[in-house]
Amino acid sequence: MKNTIKQVFHSGKFLVGFIIFFIIFLTCIFYPLIVRTDPLAMVGNGNFFAPGTYISQEEAATEEPYSLNVDASSAKLQAALSVDDLSAMQQWLIKYGGVKESDIDVTDTQKMAELWQAHYDSTVAQPGLIAAKKKYYVRLDKKITAALKDSGVIIADKDADTGALTESKTIKGTDFINTGDISNKRTFILGTDNFGRDVLTELISATVSSLKIGFIAGLIATAIGLFLGLLAGYLGGFPDNLIMFITNLFTVIPSFVILILISYSVGNSARGIMMVALIIGLTSWPWTTRSVRSQVISLRNRDHVNLSKLSGHSMMRIIFTDILPYIASYVVMAMILQISSGILSEAQLSMIGLGPATTKTATLGLMMNWAMQYSAHLNGSWWAYFPVVIMIALISFSLNLMNTGLDQVFNPQLRD
């Protein structure tokens, strides 16, 4: 046993896969112990807040500022002007402002603003320009002027009796605050999703749920496949023909189609995490059955098996003592693949709205479904779906790498 474990961990592929999966597993255990917030708590009143640290604006306005000698207008310009705005400015300056194209650098926002202020005139003749475009350029000019103007933001106190406003403070562009002085702040490493939920906390919780589905589905599929494969391979004859007939029926019809039909027939009210895992497990066993059966057929006429038969040992004893130990490594590899397949199947089902119908927990597939429904991929909110894709890929990659490593250790044809 010790030698077998040493051989397994001497496999580079298995070791890499094991380390990746072990890190994910440990993260799923310890992160909820450190961050005790509800993973589905709606902390943001809005959709898809970008990753970053959010500080209280009220507290920031009342803090004593630090005056820094920095050019605030440049940063304001970069925030105010988009790539499309800079491109439109370039077109106007060349066509109506008399500026040579070689003198324009759209990557230099400050220089573009200076050229614009020096040459833009809304009253100049602009042939071929529609009224809507002219209004756009006027708005763009006002935006640039406002960004370059450092008039500051006035903070005023309102009189409770008269309603009159009294200036109490002016915040200038050169006034900065130290975020360490702000006590009321919240960091979202991966931003928030469409419901305003912390994506990182939700991702860890979803990974736990998906791993649970994968393990349960893998156990069920492997147990059914092992039981039927052992019976069919050892008994042969009519039991073998009957089991293979049923197996072939499930093989001919794509398993995902069966999965969809069963999930749809169950209904939303009963389709929880355990039910989805059960459905996946009950539809994923055929290939395990076929593989185990072929292994048992190659073993049932070996000398040690025939000797057990002549000794009068029962069928169950022969299977458990003379056959099963020889295919144990293969069963473990089959289960690893079933777990990976179960996680991917849940993600596929959830993407088409047939995954776990629950608002109490999340899965990786449900997170993808929510991101797709609220068009995260169209509005640039990559943090709502890309980490989920990476997590699914890492889990599948690690499990398949572990399986390949085990195959190299236990398959005589692949040994060095």
C-alpha positions in Angstrom: 0.0 0.0 0.0 2.8 2.4 0.9 4.7 1.6 -2.3 1.5 2.2 -4.3 1.0 5.6 -2.7 4.7 6.5 -3.3 4.3 5.5 -7.0 1.2 7.7 -7.3 2.8 10.8 -5.8 5.9 10.3 -7.9 3.8 10.9 -10.9 4.3 14.5 -11.9 0.9 14.9 -13.5 -1.0 13.4 -10.5 1.0 15.6 -8.1 0.2 18.9 -10.0 -3.4 18.0 -10.3 -3.6 17.0 -6.6 -2.0 20.3 -5.5 -4.4 22.4 -7.6 -7.4 20.5 -6.3 -6.1 20.5 -2.7 -5.7 24.3 -2.8 -9.2 24.8 -4.1 -10.5 22.3 -1.4 -8.7 24.1 1.4 -9.9 27.5 0.2 -13.5 26.2 0.3 -13.0 25.1 3.9 -11.1 28.0 5.4 -12.6 31.0 3.5 -16.1 30.7 5.1 -14.4 30.4 8.5 -12.6 33.7 8.0 -15.3 35.6 6.0 -18.5 34.9 7.9 -20.9 37.0 5.7 -23.8 35.5 3.9 -22.6 34.6 0.3 -26.0 35.7 -1.1 -26.3 38.9 0.9 -27.1 41.8 -1.4 -24.5 44.3 -0.2 -24.6 46.5 -3.3 -27.7 48.5 -4.4 -27.0 48.1 -8.1 -25.7 45.8 -10.8 -22.1 44.7 -11.4 -19.9 47.0 -9.2 -16.3 46.7 -10.5 -13.6 45.1 -8.4 -12.1 47.6 -5.9 -12.3 49.2 -2.5 -15.4 51.3 -1.9 -15.2 54.0 0.8 -18.0 56.1 2.4 -18.4 59.3 0.5 -19.9 61.0 3.5 -17.0 60.1 5.7 -14.5 61.0 2.9 -16.1 64.5 2.6 -15.7 65.2 6.3 -12.1 64.0 6.6 -9.3 66.5 6.8 -7.8 66.5 3.3 -4.1 66.3 2.2 -3.0 68.8 -0.4 -0.8 67.2 -3.1 1.0 69.0 -5.9 -0.4 66.8 -8.7 -2.1 67.6 -12.0 -5.7 66.7 -11.2 -7.1 67.8 -14.6 -5.2 65.1 -16.5 -6.8 62.3 -14.4 -10.2 64.0 -14.7 -9.8 64.2 -18.5 -8.9 60.5 -18.8 -12.0 59.6 -16.8 -14.3 61.9 -18.7 -13.2 61.1 -22.3 -13.7 57.7 -23.8 -11.9 56.2 -26.8 -14.8 57.1 -29.0 -14.7 60.7 -27.8 -11.0 61.0 -28.6 -11.7 59.5 -32.1 -14.5 61.9 -32.7 -12.3 64.9 -31.6 -9.6 63.7 -34.0 -12.1 63.6 -36.9 -13.4 67.1 -36.2 -10.0 68.7 -35.7 -8.8 67.3 -39.1 -11.9 68.1 -41.0 -13.1 71.4 -39.6 -10.3 72.6 -37.3 -7.5 72.7 -39.8 -5.2 70.5 -37.8 -2.8 68.1 -39.5 -3.3 64.4 -38.7 0.5 64.2 -37.9 0.0 66.7 -35.1 -2.6 64.7 -33.4 -1.9 62.0 -30.8 -5.1 60.3 -29.6 -3.1 58.5 -26.8 -2.2 61.9 -25.2 -5.5 63.0 -23.6 -4.0 66.3 -22.2 -2.6 67.4 -25.6 -5.9 66.4 -27.3 -7.8 68.6 -24.9 -5.4 71.6 -25.5 -5.8 71.2 -29.3 -9.6 71.0 -28.9 -9.8 74.2 -26.8 -7.5 76.0 -29.3 -9.4 75.1 -32.5 -13.0 74.1 -31.6 -15.7 76.6 -32.5 -19.3 75.6 -32.6 -20.1 78.6 -34.9 -17.7 77.6 -37.7 -19.1 76.0 -40.8 -19.3 72.3 -40.5 -20.6 71.0 -43.9 -21.8 67.4 -44.0 -22.4 67.2 -40.2 -25.9 66.4 -39.0 -27.6 68.3 -36.2 -27.3 65.5 -33.7 -23.5 65.2 -34.3 -23.2 69.0 -33.9 -25.0 68.8 -30.5 -22.7 65.9 -29.5 -19.6 68.1 -30.1 -21.1 70.9 -28.1 -21.7 68.5 -25.2 -18.2 67.2 -25.6 -16.8 70.7 -25.5 -18.6 71.4 -22.2 -17.4 68.1 -20.8 -13.7 69.0 -21.6 -14.2 72.5 -20.2 -15.6 71.2 -16.9 -12.8 68.6 -16.6 -10.1 71.3 -17.0 -11.8 73.8 -14.7 -10.7 73.3 -11.0 -13.6 75.2 -9.3 -13.9 72.6 -6.6 -16.9 71.0 -5.0 -18.7 73.1 -2.4 -20.0 71.3 0.8 -22.9 73.3 2.3 -24.9 72.9 5.6 -28.6 73.3 5.4 -30.4 75.4 8.1 -33.1 73.2 9.6 -35.5 76.2 10.1 -35.0 78.4 7.0 -33.6 75.8 4.6 -30.8 78.2 3.7 -27.5 76.7 2.6 -24.3 77.9 4.2 -20.9 77.0 2.6 -18.8 75.0 5.1 -16.1 73.5 2.9 -14.7 73.5 -0.6 -13.0 70.3 -2.0 -10.4 71.1 -4.7 -8.9 68.8 -7.3 -5.6 68.8 -5.4 -7.3 67.6 -2.1 -6.7 64.0 -1.3 -7.6 61.7 1.6 -5.8 58.7 2.9 -8.0 55.6 2.6 -6.5 54.3 5.8 -8.3 57.1 7.6 -11.6 55.9 6.4 -13.2 53.3 8.7 -16.4 52.8 6.7 -15.2 50.9 3.6 -15.7 47.6 1.8 -13.3 45.8 -0.6 -14.7 43.6 -3.4 -11.8 41.7 -4.8 -14.0 40.4 -7.7 -16.7 43.1 -7.6 -20.4 42.3 -7.3 -22.8 40.5 -9.5 -26.2 41.5 -11.0 -27.8 41.3 -7.5 -25.1 43.3 -5.8 -23.6 40.3 -4.1 -19.8 39.9 -3.4 -18.6 37.7 -6.3 -15.6 36.2 -4.4 -17.7 35.1 -1.4 -20.4 33.8 -3.7 -17.8 32.0 -5.9 -16.4 30.1 -2.9 -19.9 29.1 -1.8 -20.8 28.1 -5.3 -17.7 26.0 -5.6 -18.6 24.1 -2.4 -22.1 23.4 -3.8 -20.8 22.3 -7.2 -18.2 20.0 -5.6 -20.9 18.5 -3.5 -23.0 17.8 -6.6 -20.0 16.3 -8.4 -19.0 14.0 -5.5 -22.6 12.8 -4.9 -23.2 12.3 -8.7 -19.8 10.6 -9.1 -20.5 8.2 -6.2 -23.9 7.2 -7.5 -22.8 6.8 -11.1 -19.7 4.8 -10.1 -21.6 2.6 -7.7 -24.3 1.7 -10.3 -21.7 1.2 -13.0 -19.5 -0.9 -10.8 -22.4 -3.1 -9.6 -23.9 -3.7 -13.1 -20.4 -4.1 -14.7 -19.4 -6.7 -12.1 -22.6 -8.7 -12.6 -22.6 -8.5 -16.4 -18.9 -9.4 -16.7 -18.9 -12.2 -14.2 -22.2 -13.9 -14.9 -22.3 -13.5 -18.6 -25.2 -15.1 -20.6 -28.7 -13.7 -20.1 -27.8 -11.3 -17.2 -25.0 -9.9 -19.4 -27.3 -9.5 -22.4 -30.0 -7.8 -20.4 -27.6 -5.4 -18.7 -25.9 -4.5 -21.9 -29.2 -4.0 -23.7 -30.2 -1.4 -21.1 -26.7 0.1 -21.2 -26.8 0.4 -25.0 -30.2 2.2 -24.8 -28.7 4.8 -22.5 -25.6 5.0 -24.7 -27.5 5.5 -28.0 -29.6 8.3 -26.6 -27.2 11.2 -25.6 -27.0 11.3 -21.8 -27.4 15.1 -21.8 -30.7 14.8 -23.6 -31.9 12.3 -21.0 -30.6 14.7 -18.3 -32.6 17.6 -19.7 -35.8 15.5 -20.0 -35.6 14.2 -16.4 -34.6 17.6 -15.0 -37.5 19.3 -16.8 -40.0 16.6 -15.6 -39.0 17.0 -12.0 -40.1 20.6 -11.8 -38.6 23.7 -10.1 -40.0 23.0 -6.6 -38.3 19.7 -6.2 -35.1 20.4 -8.1 -32.6 21.2 -5.3 -28.9 20.4 -5.1 -29.4 16.8 -3.9 -32.0 16.1 -6.6 -29.8 17.5 -9.4 -26.9 15.4 -8.1 -29.1 12.3 -8.1 -30.4 12.9 -11.6 -26.8 13.4 -12.9 -25.7 10.2 -11.1 -28.6 8.1 -12.5 -27.8 9.1 -16.1 -24.0 8.9 -16.1 -23.3 5.2 -15.3 -23.4 3.5 -18.7 -19.8 4.1 -19.8 -18.6 2.9 -16.3 -20.6 -0.2 -16.7 -19.2 -1.0 -20.1 -15.6 -0.4 -18.9 -15.9 -2.5 -15.7 -17.6 -5.3 -17.6 -14.7 -5.5 -20.1 -12.2 -5.6 -17.2 -14.1 -8.3 -15.4 -14.4 -10.4 -18.5 -10.6 -10.4 -18.9 -10.3 -11.5 -15.2 -13.0 -14.1 -14.7 -11.1 -17.0 -16.4 -7.7 -16.3 -14.7 -6.1 -19.1 -12.8 -6.7 -17.6 -9.3 -10.4 -17.1 -10.1 -10.8 -20.6 -11.4 -9.0 -21.9 -8.3 -11.5 -20.0 -6.1 -14.4 -21.5 -8.0 -13.0 -25.1 -7.6 -12.6 -24.4 -3.9 -16.3 -23.7 -3.6 -16.1 -20.1 -2.8 -19.3 -18.1 -3.2 -19.8 -15.7 -6.1 -19.7 -12.6 -3.8 -16.4 -13.8 -2.2 -14.8 -14.3 -5.6 -15.9 -10.9 -6.8 -14.8 -9.1 -3.7 -11.5 -10.9 -3.1 -10.3 -12.1 -6.5 -11.7 -9.6 -9.0 -12.4 -6.3 -7.3 -8.9 -5.7 -6.0 -7.5 -6.0 -9.5 -9.8 -3.3 -10.9 -9.8 -1.0 -7.8 -7.4 1.5 -9.4 -9.6 1.6 -12.5 -12.7 2.2 -10.4 -11.0 5.1 -8.6 -10.0 6.6 -12.0 -13.6 6.2 -13.2 -14.9 8.0 -10.2 -12.6 10.9 -10.6 -13.9 11.3 -14.2 -17.5 11.0 -13.0 -16.9 13.8 -10.4 -15.5 16.0 -13.1 -18.4 15.1 -15.4 -20.9 15.8 -12.7 -19.6 19.3 -12.1 -19.7 20.0 -15.8 -23.2 18.5 -16.2 -24.5 20.8 -13.4 -23.0 23.8 -15.1 -24.6 22.9 -18.5 -28.0 22.3 -16.9 -27.9 25.6 -15.0 -26.9 27.5 -18.1 -30.2 26.5 -19.8 -32.2 27.1 -16.6 -32.6 23.5 -15.5 -30.1 23.5 -12.6 -30.9 23.7 -8.9 -33.9 25.9 -8.4 -32.9 27.6 -5.2 -32.3 31.1 -3.8 -30.6 29.8 -0.7 -27.3 28.7 -2.2 -25.4 29.2 -5.5 -23.6 26.9 -7.8 -21.0 27.6 -10.5 -23.6 26.9 -13.2 -26.2 29.2 -11.5 -23.6 32.0 -11.4 -23.0 31.6 -15.1 -26.7 31.6 -15.7 -27.3 34.8 -13.7 -24.4 36.5 -15.5 -25.8 35.5 -18.9 -29.4 36.6 -18.1 -28.2 40.1 -17.0 -25.9 40.4 -20.1 -22.6 40.6 -18.1 -20.7 39.5 -21.2 -22.2 42.4 -23.2 -21.7 45.2 -20.8 -18.1 44.4 -20.0 -18.7 43.0 -16.5 -16.1 40.2 -16.9 -15.8 39.7 -13.1 -19.3 38.2 -13.0 -18.5 35.2 -15.2 -14.7 34.9 -15.9 -13.7 33.8 -12.4 -16.5 31.1 -12.6 -15.1 29.9 -15.9 -11.6 29.8 -14.5 -12.8 27.9 -11.4 -14.7 25.2 -13.5 -11.6 24.9 -15.8 -9.2 24.5 -12.8 -11.4 21.8 -11.1 -11.8 19.9 -14.4 -8.1 20.3 -15.3 -6.9 19.1 -11.9 -9.2 16.1 -11.8 -8.3 15.0 -15.3 -4.6 15.5 -14.6 -4.9 13.3 -11.5 -6.7 10.7 -13.6 -4.0 10.8 -16.2 -1.3 10.4 -13.5 -3.1 7.4 -12.0 -3.4 5.9 -15.5 0.4 6.2 -16.0 1.0 4.4 -12.7 -1.5 1.6 -13.0 -1.6 1.0 -16.7 1.3 -1.3 -17.7 1.3 -0.1 -21.3 1.9 3.5 -20.1 4.7 2.8 -17.6 8.2 4.0 -18.3 
